[in-house]
Amino acid sequence: MRLRLFEADPALEPIYRFPLGGEFVHALRRQNHAGSRLVSELTLDVDGRPVNGSTCVFPDHPMWRDVDSAVAASFTFGQEWSGRLFLINPKMGRNRLAGLLYLQTVIRQISPAVSGAYVLRRLRSKAGAIERMRVAQELHDGAIQSLVALEMQIYALRRRSELSFNGLAPELGKIQEGLRREITSLRELMVQIRPLALDPRQFVEYLANLVERFRRETGINANFVTDLEELRLPAYMLRELGRIVQEALINARKHSGARHILVSLTCSDGQCRIVIDDDGCGFAFAGRFSLQQLEADRQGPMVIKERIRNIGAGLTIESVPGRGARLEIALPSPKALATYA
């Protein structure tokens, strides 16, 4: 038996949080005028008593279309959290009532332990986010500000050296350029470690601001284009996509020598894509490769590939050494997203 515990994104709640008509439901696939659907055969209330006259119909959704029977249970963690447990195609035996009563007892006994583990995980995650925010703020207020002040002092010394013709100006110029690179790297690190919370209404604006800040801080001519106002994907996918674009921009600055970068977000025929084009040196390989081909050849950016796998998206990289690279991220379609969830 495989057990998955996850926090449902609001966009996916209609798949799981539909009315049950009770606390526990056993449903079988039935044919009706609307087609084949999972319909409740037995429903129990919070006291374990059968509920008469209550009918629960599972949503007509790809998640449930290949399921012949299911048990759905509603439960709560204290007063703060509520959830659903689904058993897919369970073997209930002849006495379904006894099976549901037993499951109801088990869930009530393990709920306190699951609740404690879940709350502890949330607290650790929140504590980690607070700590990352604190480190990012310290970088901004401490190391970065000090390096900027030092870079300005070296710039002033360089200007004085040029006027005195003492031959130190080129060396001071190299030191200044090195400091500037380190300042940029620290700023990128600061962006990477800050907690990233996005919803569909924030994502497009976030990408626009990310690219603009990258252009301003690096001097690379980076632009973002889209005709979308929002991207309706679960929050965890939007977070990963934001990190992927961050990583792609950092890689382009560090490794490609690109002077122009274009980030685009488009949707056509139900397929949304994020594309990152640059005119840098490209990758070590030449041609157009899918994620599967990149994995087989152990090519391409490791962090980006891992994040792409985490969200079930597609990745294609086209590389022309000496001329540039193109990363295409194909986002999951609504049907694929439902199956992935």
C-alpha positions in Angstrom: 0.0 0.0 0.0 1.3 3.5 -0.9 0.4 6.4 1.4 0.9 10.0 0.3 0.4 12.9 2.7 0.4 16.4 1.2 -1.1 19.9 1.6 -3.6 20.4 -1.2 -3.2 23.6 -3.3 -6.4 25.7 -3.3 -6.7 25.1 -7.1 -6.9 21.3 -6.5 -9.4 21.4 -3.6 -12.5 20.7 -5.7 -10.9 17.3 -6.6 -10.7 16.3 -2.9 -12.8 18.6 -0.8 -16.3 17.8 -2.2 -19.3 17.2 0.1 -19.3 13.7 1.6 -22.7 13.9 3.4 -21.0 12.3 6.5 -17.7 11.6 8.0 -17.0 8.3 6.2 -18.2 7.2 2.8 -17.8 4.0 0.8 -18.5 4.6 -2.9 -18.8 2.3 -6.0 -18.8 3.2 -9.7 -22.3 3.4 -11.0 -23.8 4.3 -14.4 -26.3 7.1 -14.5 -27.7 9.6 -17.0 -24.5 11.7 -16.6 -22.2 8.8 -17.3 -20.1 6.5 -15.0 -19.5 8.1 -11.6 -18.4 7.1 -8.1 -21.6 7.2 -5.9 -21.8 6.6 -2.2 -23.2 3.2 -1.1 -22.7 3.6 2.6 -22.2 6.8 4.7 -21.4 7.1 8.4 -21.8 10.1 10.7 -19.3 11.2 13.4 -20.8 8.7 15.8 -20.4 5.8 13.4 -24.1 5.5 12.5 -25.3 5.0 9.0 -26.7 8.1 7.4 -29.9 7.5 5.4 -31.0 9.6 2.5 -27.5 11.1 1.9 -25.9 10.7 -1.5 -22.3 11.6 -2.3 -21.2 11.8 -6.0 -17.4 12.1 -6.6 -16.4 14.8 -9.1 -16.2 13.9 -12.8 -12.4 14.4 -12.9 -9.5 12.4 -14.4 -8.3 11.7 -10.8 -11.4 9.5 -10.3 -12.2 8.1 -13.7 -10.2 4.9 -13.5 -11.3 4.2 -9.9 -13.9 1.5 -9.4 -14.4 2.0 -5.6 -13.2 4.3 -2.9 -13.4 5.1 0.7 -13.4 8.8 1.7 -12.8 9.9 5.3 -13.0 13.4 6.7 -10.9 14.2 9.7 -9.6 17.2 11.7 -6.3 18.0 13.5 -7.5 20.0 16.5 -9.3 23.2 15.5 -6.8 24.4 12.9 -6.4 21.6 10.3 -8.8 19.4 8.4 -8.2 16.8 5.8 -9.4 13.9 3.7 -8.2 10.3 3.5 -8.9 8.3 0.4 -8.5 4.6 -0.1 -8.5 3.7 -3.8 -10.1 0.3 -4.8 -10.0 -1.1 -1.2 -11.0 -4.7 -0.4 -13.9 -4.2 2.0 -15.1 -7.7 2.3 -18.8 -8.6 2.9 -19.3 -6.5 6.0 -18.6 -2.9 4.8 -20.1 -1.4 7.9 -17.6 -3.2 10.2 -14.7 -2.2 7.9 -15.7 1.5 8.0 -16.1 1.5 11.7 -12.7 -0.1 12.2 -11.1 2.5 9.9 -12.9 5.3 11.8 -11.4 4.0 15.1 -7.9 3.7 13.6 -8.0 7.3 12.2 -9.1 8.7 15.5 -6.4 7.0 17.4 -3.6 8.1 15.0 -4.8 11.6 14.4 -3.1 13.2 17.4 0.3 11.7 16.3 -0.2 12.8 12.7 -1.3 16.2 13.9 1.8 16.6 16.1 4.2 15.5 13.3 2.5 17.8 10.8 2.6 20.9 13.1 6.2 20.2 13.9 7.1 20.1 10.2 5.3 23.4 9.6 7.1 25.0 12.6 10.4 23.8 11.3 9.6 25.1 7.8 8.5 28.5 9.2 11.6 28.7 11.4 13.8 27.9 8.4 12.1 30.6 6.3 12.6 33.2 9.1 16.2 32.3 9.4 16.8 32.6 5.7 15.1 36.0 5.7 17.3 37.1 8.6 20.5 35.9 6.8 19.4 37.7 3.6 18.8 40.9 5.5 22.2 40.6 7.2 23.8 40.2 3.8 22.1 43.3 2.5 22.8 45.4 5.5 26.2 44.1 6.3 28.5 42.5 3.7 26.9 43.9 0.6 26.9 47.5 2.0 30.5 47.2 3.1 31.6 45.8 -0.3 29.8 48.6 -2.1 31.5 51.2 0.1 34.9 49.5 -0.6 34.2 49.5 -4.3 33.5 53.2 -4.3 36.7 53.9 -2.4 38.7 51.9 -5.0 37.0 53.8 -7.8 38.1 57.1 -6.2 41.7 55.8 -5.8 41.6 54.6 -9.4 40.5 58.1 -10.7 43.3 59.8 -8.6 45.8 57.2 -9.9 44.9 58.0 -13.5 45.5 61.7 -12.9 48.9 61.0 -11.3 50.1 58.6 -14.0 51.6 56.2 -11.5 50.6 53.1 -13.4 48.3 51.7 -10.7 45.0 52.5 -12.4 44.8 49.1 -14.4 45.4 47.1 -11.2 42.9 49.1 -9.3 40.5 48.6 -12.2 40.9 44.8 -11.9 40.3 44.9 -8.1 37.2 47.1 -8.7 35.8 44.7 -11.3 36.4 41.7 -8.9 34.6 43.5 -6.1 31.7 44.3 -8.4 31.4 40.6 -9.4 31.3 39.5 -5.7 28.7 42.1 -4.9 26.5 40.7 -7.7 27.1 37.2 -6.5 26.1 38.1 -3.0 22.9 39.8 -4.2 22.0 36.7 -6.2 22.6 34.6 -3.1 20.4 36.9 -1.1 17.6 36.5 -3.7 18.0 32.7 -3.7 17.8 32.3 0.1 14.8 34.6 0.6 11.6 32.6 1.1 9.5 32.6 -2.1 5.7 32.6 -1.8 3.8 33.2 -5.0 0.2 32.8 -6.2 -1.2 33.1 -9.8 -1.8 36.8 -9.5 1.8 37.5 -8.3 3.8 35.3 -10.6 3.9 37.4 -13.8 4.8 40.5 -11.8 7.5 38.6 -10.0 9.2 37.4 -13.2 9.1 41.0 -14.6 10.7 42.4 -11.4 13.2 39.6 -11.3 14.4 40.2 -14.9 14.5 44.0 -14.4 16.5 43.7 -11.2 18.9 41.3 -13.0 19.3 43.8 -15.8 19.9 46.7 -13.4 22.5 44.9 -11.2 24.5 43.1 -13.9 24.4 45.5 -16.9 23.2 42.6 -19.1 20.4 43.6 -21.5 17.7 41.3 -20.1 14.0 41.7 -21.0 10.8 39.9 -20.1 7.8 39.7 -22.4 4.3 38.2 -21.9 0.7 38.9 -22.7 -0.6 37.1 -19.6 -1.7 38.7 -16.4 -1.6 35.5 -14.3 -0.6 31.9 -14.5 -3.0 29.5 -12.9 -0.9 26.8 -11.5 -0.5 25.4 -7.9 1.6 27.5 -5.6 4.3 24.9 -5.2 4.8 24.8 -9.0 5.0 28.6 -9.2 7.7 28.6 -6.5 9.7 26.1 -8.4 9.3 28.0 -11.7 10.5 31.2 -10.0 13.6 29.4 -8.8 14.2 27.9 -12.2 14.2 31.3 -13.9 16.5 32.6 -11.1 18.9 29.8 -11.7 18.8 30.3 -15.5 19.7 34.0 -15.2 22.5 33.3 -12.7 23.9 30.6 -15.0 23.8 32.9 -18.0 25.7 35.6 -16.1 28.3 33.3 -14.6 29.0 30.9 -17.4 27.7 32.1 -20.8 29.1 35.7 -21.1 25.8 36.7 -22.6 25.1 40.3 -23.4 21.4 39.9 -24.2 18.8 37.7 -22.5 15.1 37.3 -23.4 12.6 35.7 -21.0 9.2 35.0 -22.3 6.0 33.5 -20.9 3.4 32.4 -23.5 0.2 30.2 -23.7 -1.1 28.8 -26.9 -3.6 26.0 -27.6 -3.7 25.2 -23.9 0.1 24.8 -23.6 2.1 27.4 -21.5 5.8 27.8 -21.9 8.6 29.8 -20.3 11.5 30.4 -22.7 14.9 31.8 -21.8 17.1 32.9 -24.8 20.7 34.2 -24.5 23.5 35.1 -26.9 26.3 33.7 -24.8 28.7 30.9 -25.5 26.1 28.1 -25.3 26.6 24.7 -23.6 29.4 22.3 -24.3 27.0 20.3 -26.6 25.4 21.3 -29.8 21.8 20.6 -30.9 18.3 20.4 -29.4 17.8 17.9 -26.6 14.8 16.9 -24.4 15.1 16.3 -20.6 15.3 12.6 -21.2 18.1 13.0 -23.6 20.0 15.4 -21.3 19.6 12.9 -18.5 20.9 10.0 -20.6 23.9 12.0 -21.7 24.4 13.7 -18.3 24.3 17.1 -19.9 22.6 20.4 -19.0 22.2 22.3 -15.7 21.7 19.9 -12.8 19.6 22.1 -10.5 17.2 23.2 -13.3 16.7 19.6 -14.4 15.9 18.5 -10.8 13.4 21.3 -10.3 11.8 20.5 -13.7 11.3 16.8 -12.6 9.8 18.0 -9.3 6.9 19.7 -11.0 6.4 17.2 -13.9 7.2 19.9 -16.5 9.0 19.4 -19.8 12.4 20.8 -20.7 14.1 21.3 -24.0 17.6 22.9 -24.4 18.9 24.1 -27.7 22.6 25.0 -27.7 24.8 26.5 -30.4 28.3 26.7 -29.0 29.7 30.2 -29.4 26.3 31.7 -30.3 23.9 31.1 -27.5 21.4 28.8 -25.8 17.6 28.5 -25.5 15.8 26.8 -22.6 12.1 25.9 -23.2 10.0 24.9 -20.2 6.7 23.3 -21.1 4.3 23.6 -18.2 1.9 20.8 -17.3 -1.5 21.0 -19.0 -4.6 21.0 -16.8 -5.2 17.3 -17.6 -1.6 16.3 -16.9 -1.7 18.4 -13.8 -4.7 16.5 -12.5 -3.0 13.2 -13.1 0.2 14.4 -11.5 -1.7 15.6 -8.4 
